């Protein structure tokens, strides 16, 4: 074999490489610019929708498939300028091709706005906080609140809260909350007068006086959620001068009313029952007179003696005059002038004036020989009058003596249940003991024979209601009377 020289081998190898390079270069010049396939068009989607999936984009040139790269960018920040840009790039042997898709958002949907529900609030309670939620899928949201109030009265009104939410594209939504402030509770009346604060609503209070009661606004404190209150105090006379029917003289309804501007009204009242147990008083009753022999009796003056009473306006007493003559000498006489006054509740008083001629035999007044057969001139113990007797001391002059009253003691008085009565019996006799209520109805009754002496009896009033009662002991020697108060 013939060996080649090294120089020849190198020359031949270089020629081969050059030939290959020229072949490749000629081939590349024939591939052309890459072409992108399936590139999507620009689109609009609703704000908040998801971006479409990336499509499959390919590229080819005259020499075959070309590798494609992709990228995505975002521009803009407000509604209408918010754009996604998708870019595909194909790089070939002899060139590069780029394609774009613009994905734009359009917003016609208003923001999401959540406001509190309508509610009703009592006057004086705190209003609910104006809490609200707003959001938008595409842009920022501007939320504003406006409040309007319509007053119905000083206590009640309607509040309307109006929220408006607007996004960056001008889409807006408006919602309202209506709050009705109402007052359905009446004012609260509290009695602060120390003399009245323990009185219960509608309670009946017994008063042993005839002064008309009077209540004042300063007796109470009124609270209400309203500033405007109409408060009144009143004293209403229900019954007047009916002792014979009801057992009391007057009955008053005393109370207070409070009305707020919403028309809610409260009332607190109690009753005051006035009992009259005080006897009237006689004024200017003349002193007893002993006439000189032959002297005439002083004339009766109808205007001289007057009466006064804490409950009765009448002032003129009843007048009677009795004359007793000596049967043996008609020029000798005794005159008893009496003045009697009874008030509207049966309390009475009676007083006397004795006029005696100089030689009148006063012993006849106690023996029953004259027309004045009963020397015991006595008024009812209820009225508080004093029993009188005429007697002869042996000196020829008469004297008027006070006879001891038939006593009836009651203790304790007032009582909550049991009470005791104490009385004296001068001679053995039968007594009837009665307890009457204020209407005159008998609630207790007992008849018993008593010997001479002092007695104490126990009475049980615990089954009976609180109120005014009368205790009456009746016997041959007379009637004894006392009043009793039962409390709770």
SVG drawing of the C-alpha trace seen along z (x, -y; Angstrom):
<svg xmlns="http://www.w3.org/2000/svg" viewBox="-149 -89 153 91">
<polyline fill="none" stroke="black" stroke-width="0.4" points="0.0,0.0 1.1,-3.4 1.4,-5.7 0.2,-9.3 2.0,-12.1 0.6,-13.8 0.2,-17.1 -2.2,-15.5 -4.3,-13.9 -4.9,-17.2 -5.9,-18.9 -8.4,-16.2 -10.0,-16.3 -10.3,-20.1 -12.1,-19.9 -14.6,-17.4 -15.5,-19.7 -15.9,-22.7 -18.2,-20.7 -20.4,-19.7 -20.6,-23.2 -21.6,-24.6 -24.3,-21.9 -25.7,-22.8 -25.7,-26.5 -27.5,-26.0 -30.1,-23.9 -30.7,-26.5 -31.2,-29.2 -34.1,-27.2 -35.9,-26.7 -37.5,-30.1 -39.2,-32.1 -41.0,-29.9 -44.8,-30.0 -46.9,-30.0 -50.0,-27.9 -53.2,-28.1 -52.5,-31.5 -55.8,-32.7 -57.4,-36.0 -57.7,-38.9 -60.8,-38.4 -62.8,-40.1 -63.9,-38.2 -66.1,-39.3 -64.3,-40.6 -63.8,-37.9 -63.8,-35.1 -60.9,-32.7 -58.3,-33.2 -58.8,-30.7 -56.4,-27.8 -53.2,-28.1 -53.9,-26.8 -51.5,-24.5 -49.5,-26.7 -47.0,-25.2 -44.5,-26.5 -43.0,-25.1 -40.7,-26.2 -39.7,-24.7 -37.3,-22.5 -39.8,-21.1 -41.0,-21.7 -39.7,-24.6 -39.7,-24.9 -42.2,-27.5 -41.8,-29.4 -44.5,-31.3 -44.8,-34.0 -47.6,-36.1 -47.6,-39.7 -50.2,-42.0 -50.6,-45.7 -52.9,-48.3 -54.4,-48.5 -57.9,-49.9 -61.1,-48.8 -60.8,-49.1 -56.9,-49.0 -56.4,-45.7 -55.0,-43.5 -53.2,-40.1 -50.7,-39.7 -49.7,-36.2 -46.7,-36.0 -45.6,-33.0 -42.1,-33.0 -40.8,-30.5 -37.0,-30.8 -36.0,-29.1 -32.7,-28.6 -33.0,-31.7 -35.6,-33.8 -37.8,-34.3 -41.6,-34.7 -43.6,-36.2 -47.4,-36.3 -49.6,-38.0 -53.0,-37.5 -54.6,-40.3 -57.1,-39.3 -59.1,-42.3 -61.6,-42.4 -64.9,-44.3 -66.8,-45.1 -70.6,-45.6 -71.3,-44.0 -71.7,-46.2 -69.7,-45.4 -70.9,-43.0 -72.6,-45.0 -73.9,-43.4 -75.7,-45.6 -77.4,-44.8 -81.0,-43.7 -83.9,-46.1 -84.5,-46.1 -86.6,-47.5 -85.0,-49.2 -86.6,-50.2 -86.3,-53.8 -83.2,-54.2 -81.4,-51.2 -78.1,-51.6 -78.4,-51.6 -76.6,-48.7 -73.2,-49.6 -73.3,-50.4 -71.2,-47.4 -71.1,-46.7 -69.2,-44.5 -68.3,-45.5 -66.0,-43.9 -65.5,-43.8 -63.8,-41.3 -62.1,-43.8 -61.2,-46.9 -61.3,-48.9 -64.6,-49.8 -65.6,-53.2 -68.4,-52.8 -70.3,-55.8 -73.0,-56.0 -75.8,-58.5 -78.2,-58.6 -81.7,-60.2 -84.0,-60.5 -87.8,-61.0 -89.1,-61.9 -92.6,-60.8 -92.5,-62.3 -90.1,-63.0 -89.7,-59.2 -89.9,-57.5 -88.3,-58.0 -87.3,-56.1 -83.6,-56.0 -82.7,-55.0 -79.0,-54.1 -78.2,-54.1 -74.9,-52.7 -73.6,-53.2 -70.8,-51.1 -69.1,-52.1 -66.2,-50.2 -63.5,-51.6 -65.7,-51.1 -68.5,-53.2 -70.7,-50.3 -72.7,-51.1 -75.1,-49.4 -77.2,-50.9 -78.8,-49.2 -80.6,-50.4 -81.2,-49.5 -84.3,-50.8 -84.2,-51.1 -87.5,-51.8 -86.9,-53.3 -90.1,-52.7 -91.3,-53.3 -93.8,-50.7 -92.9,-51.0 -94.8,-53.3 -92.9,-55.6 -91.9,-54.3 -93.3,-56.1 -91.3,-55.8 -92.6,-57.3 -89.8,-59.1 -91.7,-60.9 -90.7,-59.1 -94.2,-59.3 -95.6,-57.6 -92.9,-55.4 -94.0,-52.2 -97.6,-52.5 -98.6,-49.8 -100.4,-50.5 -104.2,-50.7 -103.7,-50.4 -106.3,-51.9 -105.0,-54.0 -107.1,-55.0 -106.7,-58.5 -108.4,-59.8 -108.8,-63.4 -110.9,-65.5 -108.2,-67.5 -108.4,-67.0 -105.3,-65.2 -103.0,-66.6 -100.2,-65.0 -97.5,-66.8 -95.2,-66.1 -92.3,-66.3 -93.5,-63.1 -92.4,-61.0 -89.6,-60.4 -90.5,-59.4 -88.0,-57.8 -88.6,-57.2 -86.5,-57.1 -88.3,-60.2 -87.3,-63.7 -90.9,-65.0 -93.2,-63.8 -96.7,-65.0 -96.9,-64.4 -99.9,-65.1 -100.8,-64.7 -104.4,-64.5 -106.7,-64.2 -110.1,-62.9 -113.0,-62.9 -114.9,-59.7 -117.3,-59.7 -118.2,-62.6 -120.1,-62.5 -121.3,-58.9 -120.6,-57.7 -124.0,-56.2 -123.6,-54.1 -119.9,-53.2 -118.6,-53.7 -116.2,-56.5 -116.6,-60.2 -114.7,-60.7 -112.8,-58.6 -110.2,-60.1 -108.3,-58.7 -104.8,-60.2 -102.4,-59.5 -100.1,-60.4 -100.1,-59.9 -97.1,-60.1 -97.6,-60.0 -94.7,-60.1 -94.8,-61.6 -95.5,-58.2 -98.8,-58.0 -97.7,-55.4 -99.2,-56.1 -98.4,-55.0 -100.5,-55.6 -99.9,-55.1 -102.7,-55.7 -103.9,-54.9 -107.0,-55.6 -107.2,-57.6 -110.3,-56.9 -111.0,-59.6 -112.7,-58.5 -114.2,-61.1 -114.1,-60.0 -113.7,-63.5 -116.6,-64.9 -117.8,-68.4 -117.2,-71.3 -119.8,-73.6 -118.9,-77.2 -120.3,-79.9 -122.5,-77.5 -123.7,-79.7 -122.8,-78.8 -125.4,-77.5 -127.5,-80.1 -129.2,-80.3 -131.9,-83.0 -132.7,-85.2 -136.2,-84.8 -138.6,-86.5 -135.9,-86.9 -136.9,-85.9 -134.8,-83.5 -132.5,-85.0 -133.9,-85.0 -132.7,-82.4 -130.3,-83.8 -130.5,-81.5 -127.2,-82.9 -125.2,-82.6 -124.1,-78.9 -122.4,-77.7 -120.8,-74.4 -117.6,-73.6 -116.5,-70.4 -113.5,-69.3 -115.6,-67.7 -119.0,-69.4 -119.7,-73.0 -122.9,-73.3 -122.6,-75.5 -126.0,-75.7 -126.8,-73.1 -130.2,-71.8 -131.7,-73.5 -134.2,-72.1 -135.5,-73.5 -137.2,-71.6 -138.9,-73.2 -139.8,-71.5 -142.1,-73.2 -142.4,-72.6 -145.9,-71.0 -146.4,-72.9 -145.3,-76.3 -145.2,-76.9 -143.1,-80.0 -140.2,-77.7 -138.8,-76.0 -135.8,-74.4 -134.9,-75.0 -132.6,-72.7 -131.4,-74.2 -129.5,-71.7 -127.6,-72.2 -126.9,-69.1 -124.9,-68.8 -124.2,-65.8 -121.8,-65.8 -122.2,-63.9 -120.5,-60.8 -122.6,-60.4 -120.1,-62.0 -122.0,-64.2 -121.7,-66.6 -124.3,-67.8 -124.0,-70.4 -126.5,-71.8 -127.3,-75.0 -129.3,-74.7 -131.3,-77.6 -132.8,-77.2 -135.0,-79.5 -134.0,-80.2 -136.4,-77.9 -136.6,-75.0 -136.2,-71.6 -133.5,-69.9 -134.1,-66.6 -137.1,-66.1 -134.7,-65.9 -133.2,-62.7 -136.4,-61.0 -138.4,-61.3 -141.2,-63.5 -140.9,-66.2 -141.3,-66.1 -137.6,-65.5 -137.8,-62.0 -134.3,-60.8 -131.6,-62.7 -128.9,-60.9 -128.7,-63.3 -126.2,-61.4 -125.2,-61.4 -123.8,-58.5 -120.3,-57.6 -119.4,-57.6 -119.9,-61.3 -117.7,-61.8 -120.3,-63.7 -120.2,-63.8 -123.0,-62.1 -124.5,-64.6 -126.7,-64.2 -128.5,-66.8 -128.3,-66.3 -128.9,-68.1 -125.9,-68.5 -128.2,-69.4 -127.2,-73.1 -130.2,-74.0 -128.0,-74.5 -127.8,-72.1 -124.6,-70.7 -123.9,-69.1 -121.8,-66.0 -119.9,-64.1 -120.7,-60.4 -117.9,-58.0 -117.9,-56.9 -118.2,-53.2 -114.7,-52.6 -113.8,-50.3 -110.1,-49.9 -108.7,-48.2 -105.1,-47.0 -103.1,-46.7 -104.7,-49.2 -103.9,-49.0 -103.5,-45.2 -102.5,-42.6 -104.6,-39.8 -105.5,-39.4 -106.6,-42.3 -107.9,-42.6 -110.7,-44.6 -110.9,-45.5 -114.0,-46.7 -115.7,-46.9 -119.0,-45.4 -120.7,-47.2 -123.3,-44.6 -124.0,-41.1 -125.6,-41.3 -125.5,-39.8 -123.4,-41.6 -123.4,-41.2 -120.0,-41.8 -120.0,-42.6 -117.3,-43.5 -118.6,-45.4 -116.7,-46.2 -116.7,-49.6 -120.0,-48.7 -121.7,-47.9 -121.7,-44.2 -121.2,-41.9 -118.0,-39.9 -117.8,-38.6 -120.5,-38.3 -120.7,-36.7 -123.2,-36.8 -122.1,-36.1 -123.2,-36.6 -120.7,-38.6 -120.5,-39.1 -119.3,-42.3 -115.6,-43.0 -113.0,-43.8 -112.7,-41.7 -110.3,-41.2 -111.5,-39.4 -109.4,-38.4 -110.7,-38.9 -109.3,-37.2 -109.4,-39.5 -106.8,-37.6 -109.3,-36.0 -110.6,-39.5 -109.0,-42.0 -107.2,-45.1 -109.5,-48.0 -111.6,-49.9 -113.8,-48.0 -116.1,-49.0 -116.4,-47.1 -119.7,-47.5 -120.6,-46.0 -124.3,-46.2 -125.9,-45.4 -128.7,-46.6 -126.5,-49.3 -125.8,-50.8 -123.6,-50.6 -119.9,-50.9 -118.2,-51.6 -114.6,-51.7 -112.9,-51.8 -110.2,-49.4 -107.8,-49.4 -106.5,-46.2 -103.4,-46.2 -101.6,-43.6"/>
</svg>
